[in-house]
Amino acid sequence: MSERRVATVFTHRRPTETSAALGELVAAARAAGYTLRFSPEETIKHGLKAEPGIEVDAPPAPDADLCVVLGGDGTILHGLRCYARTGVPVFGVNFGEVGFLATVDPDHDVGVGLKMAFDGNFEMLSLPGIEAQSGGGEWLAMNDVSFHRQQGLRVADLAVEVGDEEVGRVRCDGLVVATPAGSTGYNLANGGPVMAWGVEGLAVSYIAPHSLTARALVVAPADPITIRNRSREEPVDVSIDGRPICELLPGGALSARFRHDVGTLAQAHDASFYHRLREKFGRLARGA
């Protein structure tokens, strides 16, 4: 008897857009001898019932062979955080706006793409992450840690320290600390540097800086970063990969460190970062 293989499934919040692909996913998994596991949230979202090859109301298996995502970059990031440091590959089928992290796009044959997933016909790319700490809380980011002034309050006053040195203090709407994978997200929108996958280090870029001299910075991987809220009264909101996590009170600080080999992303064999960059962002610029 062949060894049982398990895949965890995550989908984005609009189930009507992924229902057809979900049917193809179930068929491809059965053909490959995989059991699919759906969390309570996914079970309710799709109205699933237990049957051979489908486990419902099941938490993500820590020893899964594969994580399949039908969604955009946010859902793929959820899968990467869920399986951080496990080596479980996250295979994404893009149902989002950009899908920079996706392995295949839905305008290709989804069934062919899913067969690739269950056949293991892909390369595995190791992605770094950011370990963030503040006030006893600890978080893991795959894309970025972002700081935002609160709506209706004055601009933030944020200082950036690298090691023991303060390298910048800027009044701004916020700032972003991004991994190479996250450099094409919020950091890119800020005019920050795009870092190819494989580059080591973190990008720091400002959101609407009230300064003529504020510049983005790429920090070496071994150098710790500390962001301090120098405001006298205004707290700052902090998000991890776009999810709010805490407030940084006046005088408060958050530390961020680069960490190697946190996530494992499945990629097609012919994937190229630079081709992906041109296709994703060039296409969006053309309105295609």
N, C-alpha and C positions, 0 to 999 in steps of 0.2 A: 504494500500500500504506500502511495506517495505521501511525503510529509505535507501536513496541512500548512497552507500559506494564507496569510491574512493581510488585508489592506484596509486602512482607515480612510474614510471618505469625509471630506468637507465641501460644502457648497455655499455660494453666496446667498444673500438674503432674499433674492427674487426667485422662488422655486419654479415659477412658470417658464422662466428662461432656460432652465437646466433640465426640465422634465424629460425631454426627448433624449438628451445626452445621458441622463441617469439610466434610462432603459438600455441604451447601448453599453453603458458601463456594467450593468448587471449581466448582460449577455456575454461580454468579453471576459469578465471575471469568471463566470461559470465555465466557459470554454477553456480557460487557463487553469482551472482548479483552485481558484482563489475564493476565500470567504471575505465578504465585505462587512465591515463594522460601522454602524451608524450611532452617533451619540443620541441622547434623549432629545436634544434640540433638533438634530437632523431628522430624527424619526418623526417628530411632530410636524416639522416643516414640510415633509414630503408625504405624510400620511402612510408611513411604511408599516408593514407587518412582518413578523418573523417567518421565514421560510428557508428551505435548504439553500445555503450559500449566503444568507443575509442574517446578520445579527443586529437586532434593534435595541434601543435604550442601553447601548454598550459604551462605556468610556473608551477613549482611544487606547489601543493596546500598546504598551511600552515596547514590546518586542515584535511589533508589526514588521512585515517585510517591505511594505510600501505605504505611502500616503498619497492618495489621489485627490486633487482639488479641482472642482468645477467652479471657477470664479475668477475674480480679478486679483490684482497684486495684494490687496488687503487680506483676502482669504488665503492666498499662498503664504503670506507672512505669518498668518495664524498657524498654518501647518508647520512652517519652519520653526516657530517658537515652541510649538507643542512637541516637536521631535528634535529640539536642540540637543546637541552633543550625544545623540544616539546613533548616528550614522544612517538612520532610516531616510531613504531618498523621497523627496517631495516632488511629485509629478503634476504639473499644473496644466489644465486646459482652460484657455482664456475666455471668460465670459464677462470681462470688465472693460474699462475704457482703454487702457493702455496695455496691460498684460506684459510688462517688461520682463517679469520673472517666469512667465508661462513657458512650458515646453512646447506646446502646440497651440495654434489658433483655431477657432471654430470654423473659419472659412476653409480650412483643410478638412479632410475626411476624419471626423471625430473617431469613428470606429477603427480606422487605421492607427490613429494616434494612441488609442487605448490599448490596442494590441501591442504596440511598442512598449507601453508601460508594463503590461503583464508578462511580456516576453523578456523584460529586462534589456530591451534594445535601446539603451540610452547611455550617455556618459554621466558621471556624477561630479558635480562641481562643489567643492568645499567653500563655504562662505563664512567670513568673520562676523562677529557681532560686537555689541557694546554692552559692557556691564556698567550699570548706573547705580549709584548709592546716594541716599540723602535721608538724614534724620532717622536712621535705623531701617529704612525701606530699601529693598534691593529689586532691580528689574533688569530684564534682558531685552535689548533691541536688536533687530536684524537690519533695519533701515536707518532709523535716526532717533535721536532725542531732541525734541523741540521745545522752546521756551516762548511764551506768548504773553504780552501784556493783556490784562483783563479788560473786557469791553467797558467803556465809559470811564476808565481810569487814565491817568497820565502815562506817557511813554515809559518803558522800562529803562532802568539804568543797570546794565549788565557788564560784569568784568569777566574776562577770560584769563585763567592762569594755566600755564603749561609747566609742570613740575613746580618749582618754587617761584617762578617768575610770572608776574602779571604782564601779559603781552598786549592787552587791549581792554579799554573800558569805553563803552559806547551807549549813548541814549538811542533807543531803537524800539521797534514794535516787538522784537524778539530775536532769537537766533536758533540755528540748527547745527547739531553735531551729527555727521552722517558717515556711515560706512561706504566703501566703494559701491556696493549694491544700492545703497540709499542715495548715492550722489546724483542719480538721475531723477530723484523725486523732488521733495521740497527744496533741497539744496540747489538743484538746477534752476528752479523757479526764482531763487534769490540771486541768481547770477554766480553761484558758487562753482567750483571746478568739478568737471566730470572726471571720475576716477575709474579706469578700466578695471574689470574684475581681474583679480590677481595682484593689483596694487595693494600695498600694505600701508595703513594709516587711516586717519580720520579727517574729514573736511569740516571746518567751522565757517559758517557763513551767517551774515546778519540779515534780518528781515526789516526792510525800510529803515536803515540807519539814518539818524539825524546827524550826519557827519559827512564831510567831503573826503575824509581820509580813511574811513573804515574799509578794510580789505579782507577778503576771505583768506583762510589759512589752512594748509595741510599739515597735520601734526604726525610725527613719527610714531610707529606702533607701540614703542616701549614707553612713550611719554604720557603720564597721566594728565587729564584735563579736569579743571575745576571751574564751574560756572558759579559766580557769586551774584546775588541780588543786592546791588548797592543802593537801591531805592530806600528812602527813609520811611515811606508809608505803604507803598503799593506792592502787593503780592504779585507773583508771576505764575501763570499756569504752565505745567509741564506735561508733555505727552510722549509716549513711547510708540513709535510706528503709527502715529495718528490717534492713539487711544489715550485719553486723559488719565494721569496716574496720581498727581499730587499738586499742591501749591508750594511754591518756593517763597517763603515769607521774607520780608525785609531783613537783610543780614544773613539769610540762609545760603547754603551752598549745596551743589550737587557735583559729584565726581563721576567721570566717565573714562573707561579704559577699553582699549582695543583688545579683543580676544580672538585668537585664531580658531579656525575649524569648529565653528559653532553649528552651522546649518549645512544640510546636504541637499543640493538642488539637482533634480534630473534635467538634463539638457539633451536635445537631439544631437546626433553625431556631427552634423554639418553646421551647428550653431556657432556664430561668431559675435562677440560683443559689439564690434564695430558695425557689422551688418545689421544687427538688432537695433543699434542706436540710430542708424540712418533710416531704417524701415519704420521704426516706431515713431520717432520724433519728426523725421522728414515727412512721413505720411500725414501726421497730425497738422503740421505746418501747411501742407498743401490742401488740407480739408478733405482728404480722400477717405 
